[in-house]
Amino acid sequence: MAKRNENHAPGAKRLRRQQEILTAATELFTTKGYEKTTIEDIADEVGVLKGSLYYYFASKEELLFEVVSANHESLHRHVVTDADYTSVQGLDTVRLFTSRHVRFVLTHRAVSSLYSQEFDVVRSVETWWHSLSRARRDHENVLVELIRQAQASGVASDQLDPVLSGRAILSMANSTVRWFRPDGPSEIEEVVSHHTTLAANGIRA
């Protein structure tokens, strides 16, 4: 599989075009499906020739990786960077993390589901897999540390493994994309509230 195209230092115009391509790829992958989307489809959406698109990205696989990575960066920013954890304490920190994570996943469920749907593609290049795994681990570690702090303060059970607990909460949060439907019996905020309560009660002392 071709590696990332490293020709030419990215200037403002190049970065702008890359973002246009990523936006188009995201839209097509989430509406038409990754397998059914072709490089030609993406090029047509952006208004460039197929050959020109390869100047910015080496392959459709690379585009998928970039789309998934960008989504995870947005998730981490929403859940961790943009949240004020200094204003809450104890189990409320775990509630805050869980609620923001679930809400983001459900609000961006189409692109969030691409990771599990196209797992083999994302894992096909070692450097991609290493990069994404590290990002996911950094995100997970934030929750694990919140659980450890809650245990240290006595509000969370010290009988629970904080790493396994964190992974269990994240698995529950991420799996919502598999069954949630906008026209289903539950609204997004209902699911957020339910999973947030379940996460906090599950580790309560």
For each residue, the residues with C-beta under 8 A, 3 or more apart:
1: 59 61 124 125
2: 5 58 59 62
3: 6 58 125
4: 57 58 62
5: 2 54 55 56 57 58
6: 3
7: 55
8: 11 14
9:
10: 14 15 18
11: 8 14 15
12: 15 16
13: 16 17
14: 8 10 11 17 18 56
15: 10 11 12 18 19
16: 12 13 19 20
17: 13 14 20 21 46 48 56
18: 10 14 15 21 22 56 57
19: 15 16 22 23
20: 16 17 23 24 46
21: 17 18 24 25 42 46 48 53 56 57 63
22: 18 19 25 26 63 66 67 70
23: 19 20 26 27
24: 20 21 27 28 42 45 46
25: 21 22 28 29 37 42 63 64 66 67
26: 22 23 29 30 67 70 111
27: 23 24 30 31 45
28: 24 25 31 32 37 41 42 45
29: 25 26 32 33 34 37 64 67 111 114
30: 26 27 110 111 114
31: 27 28 110
32: 28 29 36 37 41
33: 29 36 37
34: 29 37 60 64 114 117 118 121
35:
36: 32 33
37: 25 28 29 32 33 34 41 42 60
38: 41 42 60
39: 42 43 50 53 54 60
40: 43 44 50
41: 28 32 37 38 44 45
42: 21 24 25 28 37 38 39 45 46 53 60 63
43: 39 40 46 48 49 50 52 53
44: 40 41 47
45: 24 27 28 41 42
46: 17 20 21 24 42 43 53
47: 44
48: 17 21 43 52 53
49: 43 52 53
50: 39 40 43 53 54
51: 54 55
52: 43 48 49 55 56
53: 21 39 42 43 46 48 49 50 56 57
54: 5 39 50 51 57 58
55: 5 7 51 52
56: 5 14 17 18 21 52 53
57: 4 5 18 21 53 54 62 63 66
58: 2 3 4 5 54 62
59: 1 2 62 63
60: 34 37 38 39 42 63 64
61: 1 64 65 121 124 125
62: 2 4 57 58 59 65 66
63: 21 22 25 42 57 59 60 66 67
64: 25 29 34 60 61 67 68 114 118 121 122
65: 61 62 68 69 121 122 125 128 132
66: 22 25 57 62 63 69 70
67: 22 25 26 29 63 64 70 71 111 114
68: 64 65 71 72 111 114 115 118 122 132
69: 65 66 72 73 131 132 135
70: 22 26 66 67 73 74
71: 67 68 74 75 108 111 112 114 115
72: 68 69 75 76 115 132 135 136 139
73: 69 70 76 77 135
74: 70 71 77 78 104 108
75: 71 72 78 79 101 104 105 108 112 139
76: 72 73 79 80 81 135 138 139
77: 73 74 80 81 82
78: 74 75 81 82 83 100 104
79: 75 76 82 83 97 100 101 104 139 142
80: 76 77 83 97 139 142
81: 76 77 78
82: 77 78 79
83: 78 79 80 96 97 100
84: 87 88
85: 88 93 96 97 146
86:
87: 84
88: 84 85 92 93 95 96
89: 92 93 153
90: 93 150 153 155 156
91: 94 95 150 155 156 200 203 204
92: 88 89 95 96
93: 85 88 89 90 96 97 146 149 150
94: 91 97 98 143 146 147 150 156 169 199 200 203
95: 88 91 92 98 99 196 197 199 200
96: 83 85 88 92 93 99 100
97: 79 80 83 85 93 94 100 101 142 143 146
98: 94 95 101 102 169 173 195 196 199 200
99: 95 96 102 103 192 193 195 196
100: 78 79 83 96 97 103 104
101: 75 79 97 98 104 105 170 173
102: 98 99 105 106 173 176 191 192 195 196
103: 99 100 106 107 188 189 192
104: 74 75 78 79 100 101 107 108 112
105: 75 101 102 108 109 112 173 174 176 177
106: 102 103 109 176 177 180 188 191 192
107: 103 104 188
108: 71 74 75 104 105 111 112
109: 105 106 112 113 176 177 180
110: 30 31 113 114
111: 26 29 30 67 68 71 108 114
112: 71 75 104 105 108 109 115 174 177
113: 109 110 116 117 177 178
114: 29 30 34 64 67 68 71 110 111 117 118
115: 68 71 72 112 118 119 122
116: 113 119 174 177 178
117: 34 113 114
118: 34 64 68 114 115 121 122
119: 115 116 122 123
120: 123 124
121: 34 61 64 65 118 124
122: 64 65 68 115 118 119 128 129 132
123: 119 120 128 129
124: 1 61 120 121 128 129
125: 1 3 61 65 128 129
126: 129 130
127: 130 131
128: 65 122 123 124 125 131 132
129: 122 123 124 125 126 132 133
130: 126 127 133 134
131: 69 127 128 134 135
132: 65 68 69 72 122 128 129 135 136
133: 129 130 136 137
134: 130 131 137 138
135: 69 72 73 76 131 132 138 139
136: 72 132 133 139 140
137: 133 134 140 141
138: 76 134 135 141 142
139: 72 75 76 79 80 135 136 142 143
140: 136 137 143 144 166 167 170
141: 137 138 144 145
142: 79 80 97 138 139 145 146
143: 94 97 139 140 146 147 166 169 170
144: 140 141 147 148 162 163 165 166
145: 141 142 148 149
146: 85 93 94 97 142 143 149 150
147: 94 143 144 150 151 156 160 162 165 166 203
148: 144 145 151 152 162
149: 93 145 146 152 153
150: 90 91 93 94 146 147 153 155 156 203
151: 147 148 154 155 156 157 158 160 162 205
152: 148 149
153: 89 90 149 150 156
154: 151 205
155: 90 91 150 151 204 205
156: 90 91 94 147 150 151 153 160 203 204 205
157: 151 160 203 204 205
158: 151 205
159:
160: 147 151 156 157 164 165 203
161: 164 165
162: 144 147 148 151 165 166
163: 144 166 167
164: 160 161 167 168
165: 144 147 160 161 162 168 169 202 203
166: 140 143 144 147 162 163 169 170
167: 140 163 164 170 171
168: 164 165 171 172 202
169: 94 98 143 165 166 172 173 199 202
170: 101 140 143 166 167 173 174
171: 167 168 174 175
172: 168 169 175 176 195 198 199
173: 98 101 102 105 169 170 176 195 199
174: 105 112 116 170 171 177
175: 171 172 178 179
176: 102 105 106 109 172 173 179 180 191 195
177: 105 106 109 112 113 116 174 180
178: 113 116 175
179: 175 176
180: 106 109 176 177 184 186 188 191
181: 184
182:
183:
184: 180 181
185:
186: 180 190 191 194
187: 190 191
188: 103 106 107 180 191 192
189: 103 192 193
190: 186 187 193 194
191: 102 106 176 180 186 187 188 194 195
192: 99 102 103 106 188 189 195 196
193: 99 189 190 196 197
194: 186 190 191 197 198
195: 98 99 102 172 173 176 191 192 198 199
196: 95 98 99 102 192 193 199 200
197: 95 193 194 200 201
198: 172 194 195 201 202
199: 94 95 98 169 172 173 195 196 202 203
200: 91 94 95 98 196 197 203 204
201: 197 198 204
202: 165 168 169 198 199
203: 91 94 147 150 156 157 160 165 199 200
204: 91 155 156 157 200 201
205: 151 154 155 156 157 158
